[in-house]
Amino acid sequence: MRVAGKFRLVIGFVVAGLLAGLMLSCGTGTEKGREQVQKSARSNDGTTIAYERSGEGPVVIVVAAALADRSGTTRLARHLAEHFTVINYDRRGRGKSGDTRPYAVGREVEDIDALIDGEGGSVFLFGSSSGSVLALEATSRLGPKVRKLYMYEPPFIVDGSHPPIQDNLMKEIDDLVVAGERNDAVKIFFAKGMGIPGLAVTMMRWLMPGWSKMAGMAHTLRYDLTILDGTQLGRPLDAQRWASAYAPTLVVVGSKSEPFFHSGAKALVQILPKGQYGVLEGRDHSAILFATQALADSAAKFFLAKKD
């Protein structure tokens, strides 16, 4: 990322922490008359997956990114609830959801499958960043249960437009988590995994109200890095990995986002059976925090379109 882009992202995370704190303090209830119901589903391995259900209409499941639980996507969910029944859930190991070891991507897909079965058996999926790649895995494995998939900025590195992620990053983070150094694990992820400058990471550490919450989810960084395995090496994507993802898929990147996001999105749509590339004008990776209405409108237009 360019330095300016990195600092925009830092500001985004700080604001996200403030918003999450406000959402949690407000609790649940109604937004513009839409009731928010707290529910849970039981995954195949017995893990309880907590979620919030709101709105009416076709079902959309929102899949959060790294170091985020459903509080980080509450505003997006509320906008989507103007048109859809929205399932905003805590991924395993986060928020009020349980966890079962050892971790496997397939288990997270089973979590989504349990949510689908509990809400009618056929859904749209929305995912951002690494969460969009998990949603893609679910689309590939769950067949007709996924009607359409909207991906916002999967963080693929497929060429020389961004340095590849170091092979030892997962082990370095794991070692810090085991040692109880969760703050340092989060700092390493932002610095080495996202390329945010050290000074900016320090600012985040001391200015973000939501930092302690992210530190509490530091063990789940392994989960997202596992989901992204093989996609951030500066090499072409595996053409067969998602060959069975037949649902129409829109891969969207902000017009102001760094070139590697665009390169990765374009490479992905080339290997998907029904992939499309789109641009969200005037936005960048922080749109999930700063431009939730624009994201919701873009997703709704895609989901509700009569033609694929």
Secondary structure, 3 states (H helix, E strand, C coil): CCHHHHHHHHHHHHHHHHHHHHHHHHCCCEECCEEEEEEEEECCCCCEEEEEEEECCCEEEEECCCCCCHHHHHHHHHHHCCCCEEEEECCCCCCCCCCCCCCCHHHHHHHHHHHHHHCCCCEEEEEECHHHHHHHHHHHHHHHHEEEEEEECCCCCCCCCCCCCCCCHHHHHHHHHHCCCHHHHHHHHHHHHCCCCHHHHHHHHHHCCCHHHHHHCHHHHHHHHHHCCCCCCCCCCCCCCCCCCCCCEEEEEECCCCHHHHHHHHHHHHHCCCEEEEEECCCCCCHHHHCHHHHHHHHHHHHHCCCC
